[in-house]
Each structure stands twice: as C-alpha cells, then as structure tokens.
C-alpha cells in the first residue's frame, strides 16, 4: 500500500500561528511607513507645482491666480501648459490649498491639510506646507 504524504492539521495550524505572529510584528511598522510616504509624496508634488509656478511667473510676470492656470489660459503671453498632466489631488484625495498672496509676504502658499482635511492636527492629520 502507498501512503499519501502531506501535512497534518496540527502542522498546518502551527505554521499559521507562526505566520500570524510574524504579521502582527511586521504590519505596524509597514503601516507607519505608509503615512510618512504620503507626506513625502505631498512635498514632492508641491515642489513640482513650485517649479511650474516659477516658470509661469517668468513668462507672465506674476504668479497664477489658481493652480488650474498652469494647465490652460487665454492670456497673450501664456506659454504653457506648465504641468504635463491635470492638477493631482493630494495623497489623501483632497485638492491642494493654493493661496495668492501667501503668508509673511510670500507671493503664494501651497499646502495640504493632511488626512482629516482640516487645518492643524498631528501625525497624519498635520498640515503639509511647502516653503
């Protein structure tokens, strides 16, 4: 008689328990990296906006009134589009905040309110402001 070789139910249960324990140790570390990567993505996108705004300002002599003006305009000296694609949402799925003039005498301000979409906050809810 041939005997089928395989794993017993007990062996499978032990492997599943070990995988569960490993997952419970690794998962919190991975999820904390997700929130910090979203902040880094927001900063990178704001730097891209800043470059496009500076190019717009060189052509037009002033900063754009809205971020959408980087994509299309009917003004005579407009030489865009200054961004290759439509204005992206922030990493939390909300529009970026763009203010003209900015604070403390700066010509503009680009920011994101973070996960909660509200001013202020801590951790992932904190505002992301590119200076």
Buried (B, 14 or more C-beta within 10 A) or exposed (E): EEEEEEEEEEEEEEEEEEEEEEEEEEEEEEEEEEBEEBBEBBBEBBEBBBEBBEBBBEBBEEBBEEBEBBBEBEEEEBEBBBBEEEBBEBBBEBEBBBEBEBEEEEEBBBBBBBBBBEEEBEEBBBBBBBE
